[in-house]
Amino acid sequence: MTFTQMHNRMMSHGMASFCAEAASWRAQSAQAFSNSMMLILGAIIMASIIIARLFALSILGLLVLVLVVLLITAHFDTPWTRNPA
């Protein structure tokens, strides 16, 4: 085998290896991107669920507070509780 043939063979195997590594790197990069996107979307969904539940609890708490205030003020002589005679 001549030097040129050996050199060409080494270069062709080297390029094939480089291309295989590049394709593998692209696949790993795409997989990492997909994983990070799934992680971000999962965090957004969890945050929206938590915010929605906190909002519902705050509305429920506000409703309970209004009812308690109305029950407390019902025992006092207020214009709301006076009977028109």
N, C-alpha and C positions, 0 to 999 in steps of 0.2 A: 504494500500500500504506500503510495507516495505521500509526501507531506501535504500536498494540496488536497488530496482525497481525505486524508485524516483530518485536516483542518476544516474542510467542508462538512464532514460528518459530525465533528465536534460542534461546529456552529449550528448545524441544523438541529441537533439534539438540544443544544442550549436554548435555541429559540423556541422549540416546542415546549421545553420545560418552562421557559419564561411565560409563554402564552397560556399554558395550563395554570401557572401560578396566578397570572393576571385574571383569568376567568374565575378561578377559585376565590380570589380576593374580591372580585365584583359580586360574586354570589354571597360571600360572607358579609360584604358591605350592605347589600340589599337586605339580607336577613337581619342585620343589626338595625338598619333603618326601619324595617317593618316592626321589629321588637320595640324600638323606641316609640314609634307611632302608636302601637297598641298600648304601651305603658301610659303615654300622654292621654290617649282617648279614655282609658280606664280611669285615670285620675280625674278627668273632666266629668265623667259620668258619676263617679263617687261624690265629687264636690257638689254637683247639681242635686243629687239625692239628699245630701246632708243639708244643703241650703233650703230645699223644698220642705224638708221635715222641720227645720228650725222656723221657717216662715209659718208653717201650719201650727206649730206649737205656740208661736208668738201670738197668732190670731186667736187661738184657743185661750191662751192666758189673758189676753185683752178682754175677751168675752166674759170670762170668769170674773175678772176685776170689775167690769161694768155691772154684772149681776150682783156682786157683793156690795158695791157702792149703792145700787138701787135698793137692795134689801136693808142696808143700814139706814139710808135716808127715809125709808118707808115708815120708820118708827118716830120720826120727828114731824113737827108741824110745818110742813112745807106746802107750797101752792099745789104740788102734785098730789098730795095726800088729803087735802081738805075736801070734805063732802059739801057739795052745794046744797044749802038748806033753804 
